[in-house]
Amino acid sequence: MGKLKQCWSSVLVLAIVVIGTGAVPITYLQSAVAKGAVCLDGSAPAYHFDKGFGSGVNNWIVHMEGGGWCTDVASCIKRKGTMKGSSKFMNKDFGFSGILGGKQNTNPDFYNWNRIKVRYCDGSSFTGNVEAVNPANKLFFRGARVWRAVIDDLMAKGMKNAQNAILSGCSAGALAAILHCDTFRAILPRTARVKCVSDAGYFIHGKDISGGSYIQSYYSKVVALHGSAKSLPLSCTSKMKPELCFFPQYVVPSMRTPLFVINAAFDSWQIKNVLAPTGVDKRKEWANCKLDLKKCSAAQLKTVQGFRDEMMRALSPVHSTPSRGLFLDSCHAHCQGGSAASWSGAKGPQVANTKISVAVGNWFYGRKNPSMDSAFVDRAWDKWVTGNVGSSGSRPLKAAVLINYDPAAPSRLLSTIAEQEGIDLYPVELKQFIDFMRRGNLPTDTFVLGSNQYIITSIHENWFAARCLNTTQPAGEGAIVMQTAVFVLVALYDGSIGSASRAMAAADHFASQLSRKNL
């Protein structure tokens, strides 16, 4: 993990409701009521849906709202009189920003996806599943049914055709994203790229200031009241008490679906409720410190640092597996992906000079951080072109260009041309070629490079050969095009069959170097 950098504020607001221009209207899922998939008060579940467009029309991000839990009848009755327990009290419009933002400049990877915010009205991180309803309190513990009803409705509205999909959430909703992640993957098409993102949902099984674990007893009450045990991952509940499966550190090791965790090492909610909960701080010695770390004593800061160390240990299942990603900053914050300022803003948090939006986008699409690999590519390219590219007849290629390219991901964050030799192209001149690659109609399509037009002559697994249609060379001109994980190499040569074989060998030599680095 890189050096921790730049925390844009000491405390982030948990939820910001934006009403007005660009707000997304609410959808009440009335059909779910007959299935018993309802909020605490029996009202219909709800979500906000901003439809995708352009290249994002078959991409989906389902984001679950957070908002704590209710642990007993009294707290759930209180909750059902608010928007966290009843859709009757929910705002009719919701402004999307951050990971759900619809502007390319602030959310470049996901701005044109189908973006859904699922409202949270059950108090159990979408895990409750109790059939009986006590007529005395009329509370419905049906969070798991709500989650499934919403997903089924979205499938019917086009998510069944998803090419890319993310299940995400904030706080209690982020915990739900972890708990439901593998089920979400199983529901989506097998051909889809499906991953999950947890923003401030990595609640740790930590010790409180008394040496006990107040949070474990708290979750035990949630699980018992809501009947959550049968909705939690069996891979966890088969090994330990169900309430322990509310802690991601025990769930993540057996997860099969890739997960990205966004969290603050000094998570403000966890310091207040896991480390120093009011029920344990009888003399209120932590009342000021847990709200503002600048007001902590030296001894308290040492305890807070110890909690941060616990957080690091609990996160070991995340950073020990290549398919998982982690953005861990040193902010005193909670939920950082919901606003444009913290998601991608100039003053937002950064780790290793990388903003949250870039880190998540790079991880989802399998892009390498350009600053990490550019030096290797530069060295390898310079060495390769010296012996393989030039006007001399002894060299197999007359020109070559290396293009930053991912067939499914936007390339806005990188320069189109990574390297070129023997040819002088501008990025705008490659637009037709990039469009040609994305269309994938190789046998029937043609492409243009510079002033030349090419037609495909043979197609192979990761490369194809082409001949120039408007050449003035007596023996003709050809191209070898090879695709690696994040690049396309175009190697140009003069001549026919014999020249093509030499060009192929030269191009393969460089492409192999990239592939060995997973580039």
Secondary structure, DSSP 8 states (H G I E B T S, - for coil): ---EE--S-SS--S-----STTEEEEEE-GGGGGGT---TTS---EEEEE---GGGTTEEEEEE-------SHHHHHHHTTSTTT-GGGS-SEEE--GGG---TTTSTTTTTSEEEEE---SSSSS--------TTT-----HHHHHHHHHHHHHHTTGGG-SEEEEEEETHHHHHHHHTHHHHHHHS-TTSEEEEEEES--------TTSS-HHHHHHHHHHHHHTGGGGS-HHHHTTS-GGGGGSHHHHGGG--S-EEEEEETT-HHHIIIIIS-TTT-TT-TTTTTTT-GGG--HHHHHHHHHHHHHHHHHTHHHHTSTT-EEEEE--S-S--SSSHHHHT-TTS-EETTEEHHHHHHHHHHT---HHHHHHHHHHHHHHHHHHHBSSSTTSSBSEEEEEE--SSS--TTS-SEEEEES----GGGGHHHHHHHHH--TTT-EEEETTEEEEEEEE-SSEEEEEESS---TT-EEEEEEE-SSEEEEEEEESSHHHHHHHHHHHHHHHHHHHHTT-
